[in-house]
Structures are given as structure tokens and as C-alpha cells.
Amino acid sequence: MTLLKPAVARALGWATLTSLVVLSLFGLWGAPADDVQSDAQRLMYLHVPAAWIAYLAFAVTALASGLWLWPRTRSIVWDRVAGASAELGVLFTGITLLMGSLWGRPVWGVWWAWDARLVTTAVLFFLYLGYLALRRVPGNPEARARRCAIAALIAFVDVPIVHFSVTWWRTLHQEATVFDPELKANIHGVMAFTLWFGVLAFTLLYVYLLDRRYRLECLQEGLEDRELERAIEERVRGSQPKDPVDVAPGR
Amino acid sequence: MSLVREASLVAGKDLRIEARSRVTAEQILPFGLVVLLLFAFALDPDRGVLRDVAPGLFWVTVLLAALLAVSRSFAIEAANGARDGLRLSGLDPAAIFLGKAAAVAVELLALEAVLSVGVIVLFDVALGSIAPIVLGAFLATVGIAATGTLYGVLAASSGARETLVPVLLLPVVSPVLLAATRAWEAAIDDVPSESWPWIGLLAIFAVLYTSIGTLAFGSLLEEA
């Protein structure tokens, strides 16, 4: 019923917690303040790993959806993984946008800039928000899994097109963006370590949350099945329905 | 050959229904024109703002109308169990997809023809190069119709059509809005060389989503 064995999941949970605490210590005190941006730059240690996890999560959703659609590997496991991962992806995309906004305010002077990466991330957020809305529509599990898998692949195919068109748009009509690669070239050793450690900590967090979300999905499905069985049982034991069509699931 | 014939049968059926019920002409088209009018209220019609942003407003209006057209395209299949008839007809699902998408595309193209007259008249736009405008509109419409039909059947199969289509469709077609708007801007400014790359992007989008729809439609219609 779970992706990971309970003992492994528990160990992973502790490892995640520990690494997040270590990340906070390094991010807040260990790493030196940035010369130009001072303390505001510390948001990078959360912002960049969150963005990384968001992309990872959407890639996992696409992969799991593909595995569901492929007849040889079709399994309810992949449908649940796709859903759980997309939810985490939307969550981390939201966190990325929020932190980027908080970071942008002191550094760029604005909450939002029409930069190619920002716009792509925002479109990504809404793409997968739509996918989650589709997932919430109830129905026959097989049919739901199929349409969600197809929707996930449609969305995934769109990502490069969105990215390409938005990049093109913003670079045709605007001077060089704030993301200048030369600015990032000189990065302090502790800063680089903290950033990479953040990516590691967030990856652990992602795997841990994915496992938890997967387990929750299994429990929810079990609950629905049990409630349905109980309802049918009560119906059968109580007054016999006059018309047997009554108990057939409505379409 | 038979794929094209079957697709034209389905497209003909949908267009005949539209010709008789006049929902596109009497409901979707006036809606589009009212939206153009509302844009003039929301923005300032006196200072040339409307003329500068006309391509964007035009394509936003087309997208909104496309939502209605897609909804309508699957509403006619929902009535009287028409979808079961379609499923049992023995037509190739790929042909059903192509036919329905083509019908939506034809409706949208007709709508765009009227709306562009509206934009020229109301927003005082002068057309520069005609070729990129027509080609861009055609490719963008094919892309929107293909994606819309794909999401239409996806939403129809889940039984939550009206509210689900916009939230699914609009983010996916956002590159179409972007590319069509830029292509038209360049064409109106009479620098067609700037609009061709965007038209290329529109062509890629149209081909990609028409292919995906042709492949995926069968299994989605099965569930619908």
C-alpha cells in the first residue's frame, strides 16, 4: 500500500527534517550575506531548490502517466504517483513564485517582472492546476486514470512550447533579463554548498511527501470503497428497493 | 482517403447542425462583438490605445469564443445520446476527432472574419501585409480547434464540461495567443519578416496537437 517500507519512510522523514534544519542554519547564518543584495539573497537557498523540485515533480508526473498508458506497465500505482507528484509540483511551483516575488521586491523593486522564466513558471502553475481540477472529478477509476494520464502528457508537451514562445517574446522586446549568467559566475564556496545542500534537502522532502501523499490516496480510496459497501449493505438489509435500477450507479 | 471522407462526414454533420440551429451565428458571434465593445469601454478609445493593442484583444476574444464553440460542439453530442450513436457508427475515432475539430475551426474562422471587420471599424486598425495575417489566423485557429476538441472530449468524459474546459484549455493555448498576437502585430506594422517565425511556431503547435488528438481521441471517446 505504500511506495516505501514504513521503516524506510520514517528514516527518510527524520533525514528530511534534519537536513532542513541544517539548511536553515547554513542559509541563515553559515553562508555569508551577498555583497549586493545582502540578506535578501538568502531566499535563493529556498527559491532555487523549490523550483528544482517543481520541475522534477512535473517530470515524474509525465513519466508516471506514460507508464500508465503503456499497456505493459499499466498499474494503479502509476496513476497515484502521477497525481501525488502533480500536487507536489503545484505546491512547489506556488512556493517558487511566492518566494521569487518576495525576493524580487527588495532586489528589483517590484513584486513581479515579465521575465521569461517567471511567465513560464506561472503558466506551468495554471497548467497543472487544471490537471488537478480534472483529477478531482470523480468517476470510474480506470476511465479517470486514462483521461488524467492523457491530460498530463498534453500539459507536459506544452511546457517547452510555452517556454520557447515566452523566451522569444521577452528577448525580442526587452533588454537582457535580470538573470544574467555572468552575475552567477562568482559564487562563494559556502554559498554554493548551501545551495546544493538545499537541493538535496528538498529532494528528500519531495520523496518523503510523495510517499505520504501516495499513502493518503490509498487510504482515501479504501475509505470510499468501504463507505459504498456499507451503503449498499444498509440498503439491502433495510427496505428492499422496489426498482433494482435504483442501486445502479448513476452516470 | 477514407479517413478524409469520414472526417468530412462528421464535420458536415456538425456544420449542418450549426447552420440549422444558428447558435454560432446568433449567440457566439454577438458575444464576440460585445466583448470588442467592452474592451473599448475598459480601455481608452480616444488615444490610440485600442489600435496598439488590437491584435491582442482580437485573439483574447477569439479564445473566449472558442471556449463557447468547444462547449457547444460537445453539447450537441450529449443530447439524445448522440455520443453513443457516434461511438457505434463504426467511424474511425481519428476521423471523428478531425471532423469535429474541423467544424470548430470553420466556425471560428467565420467568427474571426466578422470580428476582424469589427476590429478594423471599431479600433481603427489598418491592415499591413495580408498574407501573414490570413496564414497566422488559419494556423492559430487549427491549433485552438484541435486542443479545444481534445479537451472538450476529456471534459465531456468526466461529466463536468462547462467549468473544466476553460481552466484546462486556456493555459495550454497561451502560446497560441502569444504567437498569433505577435504575428499580427508585425503584419499590421507591415514588417512581415518579423511575423514568419511566430507563424512557424503556430504551425508546430497546430501539427503537434492535431497529431496528439488523432492518437488519443479514440480512448477518450470510449469513456465519454
Interface residues (C-beta under 8 A of the other chain):
Chain A: V123 F126 L127 L129 G130 Y131 A133 L134 V137 G139 N140 A143 R144 R146 R147 I150 A151 L153 I154 A155 V157 D158 I161 V162 F164 S165 V166 W168 W169 L172 R251
Chain B: T147 L150 Y151 L154 A155 S157 S158 G159 A160 L164 V167 L168 L170 P171 V172 S174 P175 L178 A179 R182 P197 L201 I204 F205 L208 Y209 I212 A216 S219 L220 E223
